[in-house]
């Protein structure tokens, strides 16, 4: 009987943890939106837009080879549109690799590097309805995220 009670407690604990975990994706998204929204407001006096928008983020630190290749590919294969904004902490990378008429905001304090968001190297933050919908980031020294972004843009535009 004692074992049944212990098993019951374990099962109850698993159910409670599962229910709490069910709510976490929405809470995590809301928290990410809040963090990113505050960053945009404080650093650039911007707000997350209602319509779909893509923020390409480039913190100062990261794999420079991947960053340079990704920015070069974006510049070469994508045309500037009003729904793409670059947030870049490295002024030299911006001026050297983004030669088209892009909407670029320079993160002079490199706040991107300390935000509590899963961004590294070149990341894509998709927003819509004033919320973050998706953050895609490569944690390795590659730019596959940018390749996927370029392909997706070509398919939709």
Secondary structure, 3 states (H helix, E strand, C coil): CHHHHHHHHHHHHHHHHHHHHHHHHHHHHHHHHHHHHHHHHHHHCCCCCCCCEEEEEECCCCCHHHHHHHHHHHHHHCCCCCCEEEEECCHHHHHHHCCCCCEEEECCCCHHHCCCCCCCCEEEEEEECCEEEEEEECCCCCCHHHHHHHHHHHHHC
